[in-house]
Structures are given as C-alpha cells and as structure tokens.
C-alpha cells in the first residue's frame, strides 16, 4: 500500500521541470561492499472488493481496478468510458473496470437509463446496454419520459435481451428504482459532486482522464512490479574507471562516469544498467536544454522504488553540454532514484548547480542526443498527447582496470 500511495500522490500533480518524486524521501549513505541478492517486489494482488450490484468488465483477477461512478446522460462519461475501454483492450490481463451507478435523482433520463442498464444486466446484457446508451447518448437524453421508455425497450431488443416483457417489468419495478436511489446516496456519501467520478484502486483519481493520462496511471502501477525493495549496496570499485554506452534507436552515446566524485550516483546507475532497468525504455523528456530518461513507465514520474544519497555539492557545475546528472525533485535533497538527464548546453547556474548530482560526461554521441524527438509529457497545453519518445535500447557498462 505504501507504493500505491506514492503512485497516487505523484499522479495528483508533482510534475517538475527535471525529474519527479512523490513524497519527501529519505536516503542513506552507501553501505560497505557486501554480497547481496537483489529482490524485486512481487506483483501486488488487487485488494479492491466488488459488490453484488457492481458490473465488472475484464478479468476478476486483474491487479488494477478502475471504478467509474457513472451517469449515462453525462457527456464526460462517454469520453471516460471510451478511454477505459481502450485501456482494457491494451492491458486485458491487468485491468478490470467496475461500473457503479451515480444517477441524478432530479433527472428522469438519468434515472431511466440507469434502470434500463440494470434491467438489461439482469439478463446478462448490462455492458451491451451500457455501450448502446453511451454511443447513442445524443439521440435519447433529451427525450420525454414516455418516448425515452419506448426507445430503451427498442435498445433492449437491438442488443439481444431475450425477454422484453421481463425487461419492461424490471425497468419500472420499485426495486430497481430503490436501487438507483441508494446508488445516488452512496455517491453523495463518497463526496462526489458530479458524475462521472473515478476511483483507481478504490482511491479518488484526480489526474488527467484522457487516454494519455489514464495510460500513464496504469504504467506507474505496473512499474511497481519491477521496483526494488532497497537501494543497492556498493557494487563498484572506486579504484576503477567506468564507462557507459547508451544504445539508442538513433545511435550510440558514450559516457565517462565519475565514481570518485559521485560514488552513490555511479553505483546506482551501474547497478540499474546491469539489472536491465534501462532496457527498452524511452527518452520521455526532450527539450532544447536537455534530454531525460531512466523511467520504464515513460511517464517521467516513475522511480526504482528507493532514493539515493545526494551528491550535488561535489564541486561540478552545469557549465557545458554533455553533462550527465541525476534527476530529482527540485528543492528536495536525497530524492534522486533512477532517472537521469544529459545537458545540451550550459544550464542556468542558479537552477542547476548544487541542485542535481553530476556523475558523468558524454565523450561521443552528442549528435545522437540532438536528433532525439522533442516531447514534454508535462506540457499539457502545448503537448497534451506527445508522440512516443525515441527508444533507449539498453545501457552497457564497461569497467576499466584503473580509474583515470
């Protein structure tokens, strides 16, 4: 649950210029060299309960649950339901969608459409009616009650409800109406001011509800499976030199690492590279000033599950291109994890010097970095649905016999 809380806190809006982190972390200095078996966190089984009145789409065993409190007359419900369905098709084994009614009791169309979906559901056709109502929302939501009732019966026939007489009786039954009233009360007790309202893992979701935003939320939860339970023990030999090769789809970038100047950062980078953490990920942030990667979720919000000791006071300055530095939460010490960025030129000293740990420099391949596709997942106005970033295929580490 701690990792989930970190994920949800991050989603609410801790987007930074360079790097992101959830709540304020605590890092500890590197322990002495020791034999260590790396343990990753196992998949977290879903703990979200489903009631007898809930309608569920997807695998019941799926680890991620989206719960939609919906009103079939609300225009935003159409977009949200569509985007959730896209996610379900993209992650069929990972996601389930739970629908809970949240009709407006003062709106007859809202009540009748909810009652119709419930009546269809009693004959195994809830999701068919759900899809029909939302697809044709503009055709029926302003109809008077009698015309709407006839239209709903027509929809029931079209989607294959077997017994239309039973459907009509269920549509108008006091039990169905009472169920809708109680559903509206539940939504109100939850504090929802309007419909649709969305929960992720039974917690209120307040992030972006477009396809890009919802997909990012899923990727962050899935990333938890790969996260580590603690930062690595000392893996490197401080008397040796280390070089890294970033193998990208645009070419290779050669990096000299600084193990003596930034041992915690270099140790962390080498460890993650050898663990395959950087394999087949993306350059999620590419601007005129820098390129950034290191987050397998591709959202710019992911971490390795731990944070490392800050070494931003190691005397190095952002005075040139090609400097490799740990991304961290601006103004929060010891908040670096797995993300790193590379400068494309000198950086503003007041915003970078003493803030981010420099742990290496590019020795070849700046042309490759400048050829990366520009994108900014945090710029909702200018780049609301950025194209996929260029791939970082893997990072190879070379250990030299002596530190230069």
URBELLIN-V213323 format. One line per field, one symbol per residue. ss: DSSP state (H for helix, E for strand, C for the rest). burial: I if it has 16 or more other C-alpha atoms within 10 Angstrom, else O. A space follows every 10 residues. Layout:
# URBELLIN-V213323
ss=???
burial=???
This chain:
# URBELLIN-V213323
ss=CHHHHHHHHH HHHCCCCCCC CCCCCCCCCC CCCCCCCCCE CCCCCCCCCC CCCCEEEECC CCCEEEEEEE CCCCHHHHHH HHHHHHHHHH CCCCEEEEEE ECCCCCCHHH HHHHHHHHHH HCCCCHHHHH HHHHHCHHHH CCCCHHHHHH HHHHHHHHCC CCCHHHHHHH HHCHHHHHHH HHHHHHHHHC CCCCCCEEEE CCEECCCCCC HHHHHHHHHH HHHCCCCECC CCCCCCCCCC CEEEEEEECC EEEEEEECCC CCHHHHHHHH HHHHCCCCCC EECCEECCCE EEECCCCCCC CCCCCCCECC CCCCCCCCCC CCEEEECCCC CCCCCECCCE EEECCCCCHH HHCCCCCEEE EEEECHHHHH CCCCEECCCC CCCCCCCCCC EEEEEEEEEC CCCC
burial=OOOIOIIIOI IOOOIOOIII IIOOIOIOOI OOOOOOOOOO OOOOOOOOOO OOOOIIIIII OIIIIIIIII IIIIOIIIOI IIIIIOIIOO IOOIIIIIII IIIIOOOIII IIIIIIIIII IOOOIIIIII IIIIOOIOOI IOOOOOOIIO OIIOIIOOIO IOOIOOIIOI IOOOOIIOII IOIIIIIOOO OIOOIIIIOI IOOOIOIIIO IIIIIIIIII IIIIOIIIOO IIIIIIIIOO IIIIIIIIOI OIIIIIIIII IIIIIIIIII IIIOOOIIII IIIIIIOOOI IIIIIIIIII IIIIIIIIII IIOOOIIIOO IIIIIIIIII OOIIIIIIII IIIIOIIOOO OIIIIIIIII IIOOIIOOII OIIIIIIIOO OOOIIIOOII IIIIIIIOOO OOOO
